[in-house]
Amino acid sequence: MEPPELAKIRKARAAGTKALDVLEAMVSNRNYDVRLNALEALAGCTLDLEPHVRRGMRDRHELVRVTALELAGEFELTKLEPELVKRFKTDRSRLARSAAAVALGEMGCVGARRVLEAKISDSDDWVRVGIYYALVRLGVRKYLTSFMKGLRHDNYLVRCATANLALLVVDNKTRAPIVRLLKDALKRETTVAARSSFETVLKEISKNAARTRAEKTGQQVLPD
């Protein structure tokens, strides 16, 4: 007699396949918000994400392109590096250019370092945040100071972006100076959004450090 679990598996697979078909159809929807959300949903339910991300990176709406670029970095879709470099160099949206730079850093595209450095001088401050972050992630530590100066930028959105990305460049060597700069920035900060970003990142850095210490000593890591 067949185990009842097998029937449940077949039902789940059929439902999953149907849902996947729906999502893949939605990435071509006329509404950019539908395309954007369909792309994000696909990231959690398909192993063949690359063609959808590639298409999203060429979308006519900047937020869809940004979402696709972020997914390329998050899932380290290294085959898309040439397209990422193209977006970084030519996309008309500064949000997309910055997202492309960040993705290149997250994917470890060492070969893109020269391209990133070459665009520092003619990029605006928003894009520079992504460039500096990427270069630090790619091992060019001399840009860490320039990157962290974003915590003192006049635009609070740049300050928030810098803080959120700073969490991803913390290691044993950079932890102390980054924490110090974040605490100093928190003392000066007047906006709710940036204060929240600084506080959240500081908490995450502290938790990560505690987790690392616990792992080294063989202690149990308590859940959040």
C-alpha positions as MATLAB code, in Angstrom:
seq = 'MEPPELAKIRKARAAGTKALDVLEAMVSNRNYDVRLNALEALAGCTLDLEPHVRRGMRDRHELVRVTALELAGEFELTKLEPELVKRFKTDRSRLARSAAAVALGEMGCVGARRVLEAKISDSDDWVRVGIYYALVRLGVRKYLTSFMKGLRHDNYLVRCATANLALLVVDNKTRAPIVRLLKDALKRETTVAARSSFETVLKEISKNAARTRAEKTGQQVLPD';
ca = [
       0.000    0.000    0.000;
       1.275    3.410   -0.958;
       2.231    5.705    1.952;
      -0.211    8.660    2.200;
       2.769   11.030    2.274;
       3.502   10.267   -1.379;
       0.095   11.547   -2.420;
       0.720   14.712   -0.424;
       4.085   15.169   -2.145;
       2.527   14.789   -5.601;
      -0.167   17.304   -4.690;
       2.412   19.752   -3.371;
       4.568   19.371   -6.494;
       1.568   19.969   -8.752;
       0.594   23.059   -6.763;
       4.175   24.289   -6.803;
       4.482   23.842  -10.562;
       1.227   25.700  -11.116;
       2.330   28.547   -8.829;
       5.666   28.750  -10.628;
       3.899   29.035  -13.983;
       1.793   31.883  -12.622;
       4.817   33.751  -11.281;
       6.768   33.319  -14.507;
       3.830   34.752  -16.419;
       3.586   37.696  -14.035;
       7.161   38.880  -14.705;
       5.833   40.091  -18.066;
       2.848   41.940  -16.604;
       2.202   45.527  -17.727;
       2.281   46.773  -14.135;
       5.834   47.304  -12.863;
       4.822   46.550   -9.269;
       3.488   43.162  -10.355;
       6.692   42.422  -12.266;
       8.803   43.456   -9.289;
       6.919   41.312   -6.776;
       6.779   38.337   -9.117;
      10.552   38.515   -9.510;
      11.054   38.606   -5.743;
       8.663   35.669   -5.282;
      10.478   33.616   -7.906;
      13.696   34.035   -5.940;
      12.248   31.837   -3.231;
      10.821   29.043   -5.339;
      12.960   28.353   -8.393;
      16.475   27.082   -8.932;
      16.602   28.666  -12.386;
      16.461   32.292  -11.320;
      19.123   33.599  -13.689;
      16.990   34.160  -16.838;
      14.336   36.013  -14.851;
      16.929   38.225  -13.176;
      18.615   38.898  -16.510;
      15.312   40.008  -17.955;
      14.533   42.095  -14.880;
      17.845   43.914  -15.193;
      16.685   45.150  -18.601;
      13.207   46.185  -17.463;
      11.968   49.646  -18.406;
      11.157   50.542  -14.792;
      14.073   51.379  -12.516;
      12.654   49.662   -9.423;
      12.333   46.362  -11.277;
      15.922   46.718  -12.469;
      17.073   47.517   -8.931;
      15.262   44.464   -7.575;
      16.852   42.247  -10.211;
      20.301   43.669   -9.493;
      19.859   43.079   -5.771;
      18.825   39.474   -6.416;
      21.862   38.951   -8.645;
      24.092   39.947   -5.765;
      22.137   38.115   -3.068;
      22.140   34.830   -4.977;
      25.629   35.381   -6.428;
      24.578   34.878  -10.034;
      28.128   35.295  -11.294;
      27.253   34.495  -14.909;
      25.497   37.847  -14.993;
      28.680   39.808  -14.241;
      28.974   41.296  -17.772;
      25.382   42.523  -17.579;
      26.000   43.943  -14.105;
      29.049   45.849  -15.331;
      27.009   47.212  -18.235;
      24.244   48.351  -15.875;
      26.771   49.952  -13.556;
      28.361   51.899  -16.397;
      25.323   52.908  -18.444;
      22.030   52.632  -16.564;
      20.213   55.959  -16.508;
      19.061   55.380  -12.915;
      21.493   56.173  -10.118;
      19.619   53.695   -7.908;
      20.315   50.968  -10.437;
      23.953   51.973  -10.893;
      24.508   51.838   -7.136;
      22.683   48.496   -6.864;
      24.847   47.108   -9.666;
      28.000   48.173   -7.829;
      26.791   46.574   -4.598;
      25.958   43.356   -6.438;
      29.424   43.209   -8.003;
      30.895   43.414   -4.521;
      28.601   40.765   -3.109;
      29.394   38.433   -5.986;
      33.125   38.861   -5.431;
      33.777   40.115   -8.950;
      37.429   41.049   -8.428;
      37.822   41.772  -12.121;
      35.398   44.692  -11.772;
      37.616   46.663   -9.396;
      39.126   48.844  -12.125;
      35.698   49.570  -13.584;
      34.403   50.580  -10.163;
      37.389   52.783   -9.336;
      37.234   54.501  -12.708;
      33.688   55.743  -12.027;
      34.301   57.228   -8.562;
      35.140   60.729   -9.756;
      32.135   61.171  -12.046;
      29.504   59.472   -9.855;
      27.155   61.199   -7.420;
      27.250   60.496   -3.688;
      24.495   57.881   -3.807;
      26.337   55.789   -6.389;
      29.636   56.266   -4.558;
      28.178   54.528   -1.510;
      27.688   51.413   -3.648;
      31.106   51.776   -5.274;
      33.009   52.177   -2.009;
      31.109   49.296   -0.444;
      31.869   47.031   -3.395;
      35.557   47.921   -3.406;
      35.865   47.186    0.314;
      34.103   43.849   -0.200;
      36.523   43.142   -3.035;
      39.511   43.649   -0.750;
      40.458   47.267   -1.455;
      40.450   48.358    2.197;
      41.758   51.851    1.517;
      38.198   52.836    0.591;
      36.717   51.920    3.973;
      37.226   55.456    5.314;
      35.582   57.001    2.252;
      32.705   54.541    2.555;
      32.071   55.257    6.237;
      32.004   59.023    5.580;
      28.526   58.335    4.249;
      27.360   58.262    7.872;
      27.903   62.043    7.933;
      26.264   62.813    4.591;
      23.681   65.605    4.413;
      21.079   63.230    2.955;
      19.669   60.876    5.575;
      18.980   58.238    2.903;
      22.697   58.070    2.161;
      23.366   57.756    5.884;
      20.865   54.888    6.155;
      22.307   53.101    3.121;
      25.833   53.415    4.464;
      24.854   52.017    7.856;
      22.957   49.081    6.386;
      25.820   48.145    4.071;
      28.406   48.644    6.819;
      27.046   45.554    8.550;
      28.261   43.482    5.595;
      31.880   44.656    5.744;
      32.381   44.013    9.455;
      35.138   41.568   10.348;
      37.628   41.220   13.192;
      39.747   44.103   11.880;
      36.961   46.521   11.000;
      34.483   45.831   13.809;
      35.881   48.282   16.376;
      36.231   51.319   14.071;
      32.858   50.697   12.428;
      31.112   50.411   15.787;
      32.794   53.610   16.963;
      31.733   55.518   13.856;
      28.163   54.226   14.095;
      27.912   55.254   17.745;
      29.292   58.704   16.970;
      26.816   59.062   14.107;
      23.968   57.949   16.349;
      24.762   60.723   18.833;
      24.462   63.331   16.089;
      21.500   61.847   14.216;
      18.194   63.735   14.239;
      16.011   61.645   11.897;
      13.997   58.659   13.068;
      14.862   56.596    9.998;
      18.625   56.959   10.286;
      18.621   56.478   14.055;
      16.698   53.259   13.553;
      19.190   52.062   10.936;
      22.177   52.852   13.164;
      20.632   51.151   16.194;
      19.621   48.058   14.222;
      23.063   47.648   12.680;
      24.798   48.109   16.028;
      22.587   45.416   17.556;
      23.311   43.042   14.672;
      27.052   43.618   14.960;
      26.869   42.899   18.688;
      24.840   39.717   18.160;
      27.176   38.487   15.427;
      30.207   39.117   17.629;
      28.595   37.237   20.520;
      27.723   34.362   18.205;
      31.302   34.183   16.938;
      32.690   34.147   20.471;
      30.253   31.429   21.494;
      31.189   29.266   18.521;
      34.888   29.608   19.306;
      34.405   28.601   22.935;
      31.869   25.883   22.219;
      29.131   27.652   24.158;
      25.494   27.347   23.208;
      24.157   30.221   21.129;
      20.833   31.351   22.553;
      18.061   32.155   20.047;
      17.045   35.789   19.530;
];
